[in-house]
Structures are given as C-alpha cells and as structure tokens.
Amino acid sequence: MLLALGLALSACDPGVGTGLEDDTVLPCDVSSGASALSLTHGEALQIDWGDASVWAVAVTSPGARIGAMGKLESGILYWQVASTEFGQPLTGPLTYGRVPEHGTDYTSFAGGVFAPLEPGSCYELQISDPSHQEFGRLQFRPPT
C-alpha cells in the first residue's frame, strides 16, 4: 500500500554542502512507502505519520539496515523508539530524542548511540508497522 507522502520539510536543500573536500552535494531524497509521513523542523525535529499504526521509529544514516527485532545490521543508528504495549501503536507526533507514551528507547539495545542531528547532514527516517514490517523511509537534512 503506497500512500501520499506529505512533507513539511525544508531539508535536502541542494545548496547544502556535505563537507567533502570538493564540497560535492550528495543526493538526500530517497523515500519509499510512507503513510502521510511529515517532518517539521523547529526547536527539535517533529515526526508525524497521521493516523497510521506505527510500531517503531528510527533515525539512521542513509541506507542503514535494521533487521529482525529492531537490531542494526549495517549503517549508523542515531535514535530508535518502539511501542512497549502489545496492540498499542505509537502515536505521533514524536519529538526526536524524546520517548513517547507507550514507548521505549531501543537505541542502545539495537546497536546505536543517540546523537544530536547535525544541520546539513543527511539522515534517514525509518518507520515500521505493528507486524514489524518497514512501511516508510524518508531521507532528510536538518536545516542549517
């Protein structure tokens, strides 16, 4: 099921450099599957997905792979939260770094280390449904 992807996002600005020697700007625009997924940048990153049922939310390096039981298989995991109550999905919006009601921070359990988001760097938001299947990915850059 592919639903509309609505973005309140000024990230992925092609004018933002990557810090590479030649200041090459790499693409940061991969998205797939999402369910009305939106990001809002303010004092902190706000993540929302409308009324879809979401079991887990993770912010990773682009292309990172999260495998069975939410464990990091490749890439970097910056933050991951998941529902702790069977049948009780997470409700949005979430604020990056804050554990929501009915949620638990799984970052260290899954093999990650929490880190603040660096403006201009590319990250990937991954969301999964209650059956632990990924149903949304979105790459973004926090504004500088």
KEPADO-817711 format. One record per residue (C-alpha): x, y, z. Coordinates in Angstrom, 1 decimal, padded with zeros to 4 digits. Layout:
! KEPADO-817711
((X, Y, Z))
...
This chain:
! KEPADO-817711
((000.0, 000.0, 000.0))
((001.6, 003.3, -001.1))
((000.0, 006.4, 000.3))
((000.7, 010.0, -000.3))
((003.9, 011.4, 001.1))
((003.4, 014.9, 002.6))
((006.5, 016.8, 003.6))
((006.7, 019.9, 005.7))
((010.4, 019.9, 005.1))
((013.0, 022.4, 004.0))
((015.7, 019.8, 004.3))
((017.5, 018.1, 001.4))
((018.4, 021.6, 000.1))
((020.7, 021.1, -002.9))
((022.7, 024.1, -001.7))
((023.8, 022.4, 001.5))
((027.4, 021.1, 001.2))
((028.5, 017.7, 002.6))
((031.8, 018.6, 004.0))
((033.6, 016.6, 001.3))
((036.9, 018.1, 000.0))
((035.3, 019.3, -003.2))
((032.1, 020.3, -001.4))
((030.1, 017.9, -003.6))
((026.4, 017.7, -002.6))
((025.2, 014.2, -002.4))
((021.5, 013.4, -003.0))
((019.4, 013.1, 000.1))
((016.0, 012.4, -001.3))
((015.2, 008.7, -001.1))
((011.7, 007.9, 000.1))
((009.5, 004.9, -000.1))
((006.2, 003.5, 001.1))
((005.4, 006.2, 003.7))
((002.0, 006.9, 005.2))
((001.4, 010.7, 005.2))
((004.8, 011.0, 006.8))
((005.8, 014.5, 007.7))
((008.8, 016.2, 009.3))
((008.8, 019.6, 010.9))
((011.9, 021.4, 011.9))
((011.8, 023.8, 014.8))
((013.5, 023.7, 018.2))
((013.5, 020.0, 017.7))
((012.6, 017.6, 014.8))
((008.9, 016.6, 014.9))
((007.9, 013.4, 013.2))
((004.3, 012.5, 012.3))
((002.6, 009.9, 010.2))
((-001.1, 010.8, 010.5))
((-003.3, 008.0, 011.9))
((-001.4, 005.0, 010.6))
((-000.4, 002.3, 013.1))
((003.4, 002.6, 013.8))
((005.3, 000.2, 016.0))
((008.8, 001.7, 015.7))
((010.6, 004.8, 014.5))
((014.3, 005.0, 013.8))
((016.7, 007.8, 012.6))
((019.7, 006.3, 010.9))
((022.4, 007.0, 008.4))
((021.2, 006.8, 004.7))
((020.8, 003.2, 003.6))
((021.2, 001.7, 007.1))
((019.6, -001.7, 007.6))
((017.6, -002.6, 010.7))
((016.9, -006.3, 010.8))
((014.9, -008.7, 012.9))
((013.8, -007.5, 016.3))
((014.9, -004.0, 015.5))
((018.7, -004.8, 015.6))
((021.0, -002.7, 013.5))
((022.7, -004.8, 010.7))
((024.5, -002.0, 008.9))
((025.0, 001.7, 008.9))
((024.6, 004.0, 011.9))
((021.6, 004.2, 014.3))
((021.1, 007.6, 016.0))
((017.7, 007.0, 017.7))
((015.1, 004.3, 017.8))
((011.9, 004.1, 019.8))
((009.3, 001.3, 019.7))
((005.9, 000.6, 021.3))
((006.1, -001.3, 024.6))
((002.5, -002.4, 024.8))
((001.2, -005.2, 022.5))
((-001.6, -003.8, 020.3))
((-000.8, -000.2, 021.3))
((000.9, 001.6, 018.5))
((003.0, 004.7, 018.9))
((001.1, 007.9, 018.4))
((002.5, 010.9, 016.7))
((003.9, 013.4, 016.5))
((007.1, 012.4, 018.2))
((010.0, 014.7, 019.0))
((013.4, 013.5, 018.1))
((015.2, 012.2, 021.3))
((012.1, 012.1, 023.5))
((010.5, 008.8, 024.4))
((006.7, 008.8, 023.8))
((003.9, 007.5, 025.9))
((003.7, 003.6, 025.4))
((007.3, 003.7, 024.0))
((010.8, 002.7, 025.0))
((014.1, 003.9, 023.7))
((015.8, 001.0, 022.0))
((018.7, 002.9, 020.6))
((021.5, 001.2, 022.6))
((019.7, -002.2, 022.6))
((019.6, -002.1, 018.8))
((023.3, -001.2, 018.5))
((023.1, 002.6, 018.2))
((024.3, 005.6, 020.1))
((022.0, 008.6, 020.5))
((023.4, 011.7, 018.8))
((022.0, 015.2, 018.1))
((021.3, 015.8, 014.4))
((023.9, 017.9, 012.6))
((022.4, 020.6, 010.3))
((023.1, 019.9, 006.7))
((023.9, 016.2, 007.2))
((021.8, 013.5, 005.5))
((019.7, 011.2, 007.7))
((017.1, 008.6, 007.1))
((013.8, 008.2, 008.9))
((012.5, 004.6, 009.0))
((009.1, 003.6, 010.3))
((007.6, 000.1, 010.7))
((004.1, -001.2, 011.4))
((002.9, -003.4, 014.2))
((003.9, -006.6, 012.2))
((007.5, -005.2, 012.3))
((007.5, -004.7, 008.5))
((009.1, -001.5, 007.2))
((006.5, 000.7, 005.6))
((008.2, 004.0, 005.2))
((011.6, 005.6, 004.6))
((012.5, 009.2, 004.1))
((015.9, 010.9, 003.8))
((016.2, 014.4, 005.1))
((018.7, 017.1, 006.1))
((018.1, 019.3, 009.2))
((018.3, 022.9, 008.1))
((021.4, 024.9, 008.7))
